Amino acid sequence: MTQVPVLYENEEIYIINKPSGVAVQGGSGISHPLDEEFAKQVGQKVHLVHRLDKDTAGLMIVAKTPQAASKWTKLISSKQVQKTYTAYCFGSLSKKKGVINDTVIQHGENKVAVTNYQVLEEFDVSVVTQSEEGEKSQNIKVSKISLELQTGRMHQIRIHLSKNNCPIIGDDTHGNFKLNKLFKKVYKIKNLQLYSTRLAVPIDGKNKVFEIEDDFKI
């Protein structure tokens, strides 16, 4: 795994920019997880306080000690840490701002899941393909959406957007497989286009904000 960028460090935590395709924790069939590889990078054991999906890139907090991990886990669960995601999706949502309140299935059970969203931008992408019949052009609607989670279910954003006919580009589990294949061929987009782009965290009595740019390119 390549070096993980560190945006901020103090005596308790690192704030890092996790690459897409890196699992945050080891397990069966998982090689080079973040918690092991980043520990090697910084020369000390690190502790996870929250998670990002393997395919989601972006900002996350990693603690230096068990005590710091306990503190920051509580800060996150009490909503004192604000996490904002950016997704690029096929299609559009019927309302440009709102709340998706729909259950998701976790471990065989229906769980309450709530996602706040705001559509930042909508644009058409013209895709030209070649076939035996000749050149074919089609316009595909793409939406850039900002999202915040009220609940933290696995794949919550991906499931909620897919259920609302606005699947995330590159989502090969819940997405539009035909369009994913097309964008992979034409635009070389291989990764899930979901990013943790903003963290607002309480540090030294102030709300400190960290932001990154996503790397979506058409």
C-alpha positions as CSV (number, residue, x, y, z in Angstrom):
1,M,0.0,0.0,0.0
2,T,1.3,3.5,-0.8
3,Q,1.8,6.1,1.9
4,V,-1.4,7.4,3.5
5,P,-1.6,11.2,3.5
6,V,-1.8,12.7,7.0
7,L,-3.7,16.0,7.2
8,Y,-3.4,16.6,10.9
9,E,-1.8,15.1,14.0
10,N,-1.9,15.8,17.7
11,E,-1.1,13.8,20.8
12,E,-4.4,11.8,20.4
13,I,-5.3,11.3,16.8
14,Y,-4.3,11.4,13.1
15,I,-6.7,12.7,10.5
16,I,-5.9,10.8,7.3
17,N,-7.0,10.6,3.6
18,K,-7.7,6.9,3.1
19,P,-7.3,5.6,-0.5
20,S,-10.1,3.8,-2.2
21,G,-9.7,0.0,-2.2
22,V,-8.1,-0.3,1.2
23,A,-10.0,-2.1,3.9
24,V,-9.7,-0.4,7.3
25,Q,-9.4,-3.6,9.3
26,G,-8.0,-7.1,8.6
27,G,-10.0,-10.3,8.4
28,S,-10.5,-13.4,6.2
29,G,-9.2,-12.7,2.7
30,I,-8.1,-9.2,3.5
31,S,-4.5,-8.3,2.9
32,H,-2.7,-5.0,3.8
33,P,-5.5,-3.5,5.9
34,L,-5.2,0.2,6.9
35,D,-4.8,-0.4,10.7
36,E,-1.8,-2.6,10.1
37,E,-0.1,-0.7,7.2
38,F,-0.7,2.8,8.7
39,A,0.8,1.5,12.0
40,K,3.9,0.5,10.0
41,Q,4.0,3.9,8.3
42,V,3.9,5.9,11.6
43,G,5.9,3.4,13.7
44,Q,3.2,2.8,16.3
45,K,0.0,0.9,16.9
46,V,-3.1,2.8,15.9
47,H,-6.7,2.3,16.9
48,L,-9.8,2.7,14.7
49,V,-12.6,5.0,16.0
50,H,-14.9,4.8,13.0
51,R,-14.8,3.1,9.6
52,L,-15.1,3.8,5.9
53,D,-16.1,1.1,3.4
54,K,-13.2,-0.4,1.6
55,D,-14.2,1.3,-1.7
56,T,-14.9,4.7,-0.1
57,A,-12.0,7.1,-0.1
58,G,-11.4,10.2,2.1
59,L,-11.1,11.6,5.5
60,M,-11.1,9.5,8.7
61,I,-9.8,9.7,12.2
62,V,-7.4,7.2,13.7
63,A,-6.4,7.2,17.4
64,K,-3.0,6.8,18.9
65,T,-4.0,5.1,22.2
66,P,-6.9,3.1,23.5
67,Q,-7.8,6.0,25.8
68,A,-7.9,8.4,22.8
69,A,-9.9,5.8,20.8
70,S,-12.5,5.6,23.6
71,K,-12.8,9.4,23.7
72,W,-13.1,9.9,20.0
73,T,-15.5,7.0,19.5
74,K,-17.8,8.7,22.0
75,L,-17.4,12.1,20.3
76,I,-18.4,10.5,17.0
77,S,-21.4,8.6,18.4
78,S,-22.6,11.8,20.1
79,K,-22.5,13.7,16.8
80,Q,-19.8,16.1,18.0
81,V,-17.9,15.0,14.9
82,Q,-19.6,16.0,11.7
83,K,-18.8,13.9,8.6
84,T,-19.8,14.9,5.1
85,Y,-19.6,12.8,2.0
86,T,-19.7,13.6,-1.7
87,A,-21.1,11.1,-4.2
88,Y,-21.3,11.2,-8.0
89,C,-24.3,9.3,-9.2
90,F,-26.1,8.2,-12.4
91,G,-29.5,9.9,-12.7
92,S,-31.1,12.5,-10.4
93,L,-33.1,12.8,-7.3
94,S,-36.7,14.2,-7.4
95,K,-35.9,16.8,-4.7
96,K,-32.7,18.7,-4.6
97,K,-32.5,18.7,-0.8
98,G,-34.1,16.4,1.8
99,V,-33.9,13.3,4.0
100,I,-33.9,9.7,2.9
101,N,-35.5,7.7,5.7
102,D,-35.6,4.1,4.6
103,T,-34.6,0.8,6.3
104,V,-31.7,-1.2,5.2
105,I,-31.1,-4.9,5.8
106,Q,-28.2,-5.7,8.2
107,H,-27.5,-9.2,9.3
108,G,-31.0,-10.3,8.1
109,E,-32.8,-7.6,10.0
110,N,-34.4,-4.3,8.9
111,K,-32.6,-1.4,10.5
112,V,-33.6,2.2,10.6
113,A,-31.4,4.3,8.4
114,V,-31.5,8.1,7.8
115,T,-29.4,10.1,5.4
116,N,-29.5,13.9,4.8
117,Y,-28.6,15.0,1.3
118,Q,-28.3,18.0,-0.9
119,V,-27.8,18.0,-4.7
120,L,-24.8,20.2,-5.5
121,E,-24.7,19.9,-9.3
122,E,-26.4,18.1,-12.2
123,F,-24.9,17.7,-15.6
124,D,-25.1,15.6,-18.7
125,V,-22.2,13.5,-19.9
126,S,-22.0,12.6,-23.5
127,V,-20.7,9.1,-24.1
128,V,-19.7,7.9,-27.6
129,T,-19.2,4.2,-28.3
130,Q,-18.4,2.1,-31.3
131,S,-20.3,-0.9,-32.4
132,E,-20.8,-2.9,-35.6
133,E,-23.6,-0.5,-36.5
134,G,-21.2,2.4,-36.2
135,E,-20.8,5.3,-33.8
136,K,-23.4,5.8,-31.1
137,S,-23.8,8.7,-28.8
138,Q,-25.9,9.0,-25.6
139,N,-26.3,11.6,-22.9
140,I,-26.2,10.3,-19.3
141,K,-27.3,12.5,-16.4
142,V,-24.8,12.7,-13.5
143,S,-25.6,14.2,-10.1
144,K,-23.0,15.4,-7.5
145,I,-24.6,15.0,-4.1
146,S,-23.5,16.0,-0.6
147,L,-24.6,13.7,2.2
148,E,-24.5,13.4,6.0
149,L,-25.5,10.3,8.0
150,Q,-27.8,10.4,10.9
151,T,-27.3,6.6,11.3
152,G,-24.3,4.6,10.4
153,R,-25.5,1.4,8.7
154,M,-23.1,-0.6,6.4
155,H,-23.3,0.7,2.8
156,Q,-26.1,3.1,3.9
157,I,-25.4,5.9,1.4
158,R,-25.0,3.4,-1.4
159,I,-28.2,1.6,-0.6
160,H,-30.3,4.7,-0.1
161,L,-29.2,6.3,-3.4
162,S,-29.7,3.1,-5.3
163,K,-33.2,2.8,-3.9
164,N,-33.9,6.3,-5.1
165,N,-32.8,5.5,-8.7
166,C,-29.6,7.5,-8.3
167,P,-26.9,4.8,-7.9
168,I,-23.3,5.8,-7.2
169,I,-21.0,5.6,-10.2
170,G,-18.6,2.6,-9.8
171,D,-20.8,0.8,-7.2
172,D,-20.6,-2.8,-8.4
173,T,-22.8,-4.1,-5.5
174,H,-25.8,-1.8,-5.4
175,G,-25.3,0.2,-8.6
176,N,-26.1,0.2,-12.4
177,F,-23.7,-2.4,-13.7
178,K,-24.3,-1.6,-17.4
179,L,-23.4,2.1,-16.9
180,N,-20.5,1.2,-14.6
181,K,-19.1,-0.9,-17.4
182,L,-19.5,1.8,-19.9
183,F,-17.9,4.5,-17.8
184,K,-15.0,2.1,-16.9
185,K,-14.4,1.6,-20.6
186,V,-14.8,5.2,-21.8
187,Y,-13.6,7.2,-18.8
188,K,-11.4,4.6,-17.0
189,I,-13.5,5.1,-13.9
190,K,-12.8,2.0,-11.8
191,N,-13.4,3.1,-8.2
192,L,-16.5,3.8,-6.3
193,Q,-17.2,7.6,-6.7
194,L,-18.0,8.1,-3.0
195,Y,-15.7,10.3,-0.9
196,S,-15.5,11.4,2.7
197,T,-14.7,15.0,1.9
198,R,-15.3,17.0,5.1
199,L,-14.7,16.5,8.8
200,A,-15.6,19.0,11.5
201,V,-14.0,18.0,14.8
202,P,-13.8,19.5,18.3
203,I,-10.1,20.3,18.9
204,D,-8.8,22.6,21.7
205,G,-12.3,24.0,22.4
206,K,-12.9,24.9,18.7
207,N,-14.6,23.3,15.8
208,K,-11.8,22.6,13.4
209,V,-12.8,21.8,9.8
210,F,-10.8,19.6,7.4
211,E,-11.7,19.3,3.7
212,I,-10.4,17.6,0.7
213,E,-11.2,17.6,-3.0
214,D,-12.6,14.5,-4.6
215,D,-10.8,13.1,-7.6
216,F,-13.8,12.6,-10.0
217,K,-12.7,13.4,-13.5
218,I,-14.7,13.2,-16.8
